[in-house]
Amino acid sequence: MQVIQNKKLNLGHFLSNWAAIIVIILLIIAFSTAMPHTFPTTGNITTILRSISITTVLGMGLTITLAVGGFDLSTGYSATMASYFAMSLIIWYGTNPWIACGVAIVGTIILQLGNLFLIVVCKIPDLLATCAMMFILDGLSLTYSGGGAISAGMPRPDGVASVGRVPVDFKTIGTAPTIIIIMFITVIFVHVFLGYTKFGRYIYATGSNKTAAKLSGINVKKYRVIAGLLAAVFIAFAGILVASRNQSAQINGCVSYAMPALAAVFIGRSVAGQGKPNAIGTLIGSVLVGILDNGLVMIAVPYYSLNAVKGLVLALALISAYWNTKDE
């Protein structure tokens, strides 16, 4: 009897640890069988990779945030603000696009300091602090843009004509293969940072057990701030990629990427028994969500049903992530 129970336990752990990979394989087989001439093609694979690039980059920011024990509801709105910063400088003032991107990153870091002030200094729980910041950023982005999108030819909110155009170099970073290469570079960076540096180990230690981390001599507040600021950089990157891909900054243009990115992180934390947010796992989670999204669209599932499916995926990801800890 004990042997049977152990086998069931081992099977349960195996399915929990490799569920994401198994589901990806099953989805590929199912969609390839249903659409043999359209789904398993080089063009569609490129489309999937391009579609998950922004989700993955945004997911890298969430991976770092969750690794340190945080939780950020305002990620999509921060990325939207970054896209507004970049496009406003390029379109309204004709600023060099790389300078505009740098300003967007710095601006996002400054806004992230608002989150960190509420969480670290005021000791407000992450969920409540970032919820408040979510509304603040939503209002700021609308106020900054005059309540509309920013695109070539559109005047500034004060009525002054725009003087800039979207340069070809800036457009390129939002297209394949550049955006795919950027995605893989960010994944490698976060993987090395979290897994092979002192900062990464301390961030994991802080997220795992703050009390134990303090007793070990780790400055918990310091590493919460480091993680938050680094996450802001990737959030800004995601906003810039969205602006480049759309060649404009749209109202709440990055918000729709937040839920898939969050799902990817939670799916990824259970991959290979990691039990914690990690870059490779988040990439695998993004691939799962991307394949599911792509396949459902190709078989003509109504667009208004896709969020329900994504929500179900997130629920299953949470079950997978926390199932083995339910009795602890």
N, C-alpha and C positions, 0 to 999 in steps of 0.2 A: 504493500500500500504506500509506504514511504517513497519507494522508487517511482511509482506512478505519479505521486504528488510532485516529486522533484522534477520529473519529466515535463509535467504540465507547467510548473513554475519556470523551467528553462525555456519552454516553448513560448510562454507569455513574455518573458524578457526578450527573447529573440525577435518576436513580432513587434514588440514595442520599440526595440532599438533599430530595427531595419524596416519599419512600416513605410517610411517615406520612400525608400528605394524600391520596395516591393510595389507600392502604389504607382510610382512613376513607370515602372516596367509594364504593369498591367494596363495603365492608360495608353502607353505607346502602342501596345499590342492591340488594344480595343479600337483606338482611333485609326491605326494603320489598316486594320482589317475592314473597318467601315468605310474608310476613304483612302484606298491604296494608291490613288493617282495624285492626291493632293496633300495629304498629311505628311507622309515620310519622304518629303522632298527637301533638297538643299535649300531652296528658297523659303520654304515654311520653317525649317530649322533656324535659318537666319532671322526670320520674323519673330520666332519665339524668343531667341536670345536677345534681340533688340527690344522686345516688349518687356522682358524681365530686367533689363539693365538698370532702369531707374528704380524699380522696386528693390533690386539688390543693393544699389548704392544707398538708398534710404534705409534699407534693412541693416546696413553696416552701422549706421548711426544708432539704430535701435538696439543692435547687438551689444554695442559698447554700453549703452544706457542700462540695459537689463543685466549685463554682466556685473555692473557695480551695485546692483540691487535697486535700480531706479525703474521708473515707468513714465513714459512721456506721451500724453494725449495730443500735444500741440505740434507734433513733428510735421504733419502735412501743412499746417499753417505757417510754420517757420520756413519750410521749403518754398511755399508760395511767396512769402515776403522776400526771400533771396532772389527769386525769379523777377519780382518787381524791381528790386534794387538794380539787378544787372540790366534788364531791358530799358528801364527809365534812363540810365546813364548812356546807354548806346543810342536809343531812339531820340530822347528828348534833347540830349546835349552833345551827341556825336563823340562820346568818349571812346578811347581805345577799348576794344572788347575785353582784353586781358586785364586791364586796369579795372574795368567794370566788374569783372568776375572777382578780382581781389577785394574790391569794396563790398561786394555782395557777401563774401565769406566773412569779412570783418564785421559787417553789419549783423549777420546772423549770430556770430559769436557774442556780440554785445547784447542782442536780444536774449540769447541763452543765459546770460548773466542774470536776467530777470527771473528766470526759472530757478537758477541756482540760489539766488538771494532768498526766494520764498522757501526753498527746500532746506538749504544748509543753514542759513542764518535765522529765518523765522520758524524753522522746524515744522513746516506744513507738510503733510503727507504728499507724496509725489502725485497721486491721482488728483487730489484737490488743487494743488498748485498748478499743475500743467493744464487742468481744466480751465482755471481762471485765465492762465496765459493764452489758452486757445482762443477765448473770446476777445482778449486784448489784441492779439495778433490779427484776428479776423477784422476787427474794427480798424486797426492801424493800416492794414493793407488796402482796405477800401478807401480810407481817408487819404492815404498817400497817392493812390492812383486816380482819385476823383470819382470812385465808384464804378470804374470801367476797366477794360483791358488796355494794355499798352502794346501797340503794334506799329509798324512802319506807316508813316503818313498821318497818324492820329495826333492831334494837337495836345499840348499839356493841359492839365486841369484849369490853368489860368488863361487859357485861350491862345497862348503863344505857339506858333507853328513848330513842329519838330524839325530838327536839323540833321538827324542821323538816319542811317539805313543799317540793316543787319548784314555784317560782313560775311563773306563766303567762309572764312576760317571759323567764325563762330557757328555758322550753320553746320559745318562739318562735324563738330563734336557731338551733335545729336543724331547723326546718321551712322549706319553700319558701314564699315566695321569699327570705326573709331569708338563709338559708344560702347560696343561690346568689349573692346580692349580696355577701356577705362574701367568697366565693371570688373574685369578679372584683376586688374592692377589693384583696385580698392580691396578686393577680397584677399589677395595675397598680403597686402599691407596689414590689414586687420588681423589676419591669421597669425602673422609673425609677431605683431605687436602684443596681442593677447596671450599667445602661447609661448613666446620665447624671450620676452623682456621682463625686467623687474616691475615696470609699471603695470604690465598686463597681469602678472601674478598677483600683485597687490590689489588690483581692481577686482579680480576674481575672489580674492580672500575677503575683501570688503563686502562684496555682494553675497558671499556664502554665509558669513557670520560676522556682523559688525562688532559684536562684543569681543569675540575671539581675536578679531583683527586688531582692535584697540589694545587688548592685553599683550599682543605680539609686538606692539610698538609701532603699528601702522597708523599714520595720520589719516583717519577715515575721511574727514572733511576735505583734506587736500586731494585725495584720490577721487572723491565724488566730483570735485570741481574739474580735475584733469579729464575725467571720463566725459563730463558734460560738455566741456569745451571741444574736445576731440570729436564727440558726436555731432556737435554743431557744424563742424567742417564738412562732414559727410552729408549732413542735411542740406547745407548750402550747395554742395556739388550736385545733389539730386535736383534742387530747384533750378540750377543753371542748366542742367541737361534737359529739363522740361522746357525751359525757355528756348533753348537752342532747337529742340525737336519741333516745337510749335512755332518758332520764330516770333513769339509774342509772349506776354505775361497775361494770363487769364485769371479772372476772379476764382479763388479757391482751386487754381489749376493743378496743385499738387496734392490736394486732400484725398483724391481717389486712390492715390498710391499708398496711403498710410495703412489701411487695413490689410491689403495683400502683403505689405512689408512686415507688419506685425505677425501675420499668420506664418510667414516664412521663417521668422525668428523662432517662434514656438515650435514649428515643425522641426526645425533644424536642431533644437536643443536636445532632442531625443535620438538623433542619428548616431549610430555606433555607440550608444550608451553614454554619450557625453554628459547628459544631465545638466548642461549649462549652455547659455548662449555662445555660439561659436561661428566663425566666419564661413567655414566650409558647409556647415549645417544650414546656415541661412541661405547660401547659394542653392543648395539642394532643395530647400523649401520653396525658394523662388521658382526653380525649375518646375516643381510639382504644380504650383499655382499657375504658372505660365502655360504649361501643357494643358491643364484642365481648362483654363480660360480660352485658349486657342481652339482646342477641340470642340468645346461646347458652341463656340461661335460658328465653327465650320459646319456643325450639324444643325445649324439654324435654331439653337435655343434662344428664345427672346432675350434681348439685352437687359430688359427689366427684371429678369429672373437671375441674372448672373450674381448679383450681390447676395442673394439668398444662398446660392451655392458656395460662394466664398465664405460667408458666415458659417456655414456648415463645416467647411474645411477648417476654419479657425477653431470651432468647437471640438472637432476631432483631434486637432493638434494639441489643444489644451488637455484633453483626456489622455492622449499619448504621453504628454510631458509629465503629468502629475499622477498617473495611474499607479505607478510603482511606489509612490510616496504616500499613498492614501492612509496607510496604517501606521505611519511613523509619528 
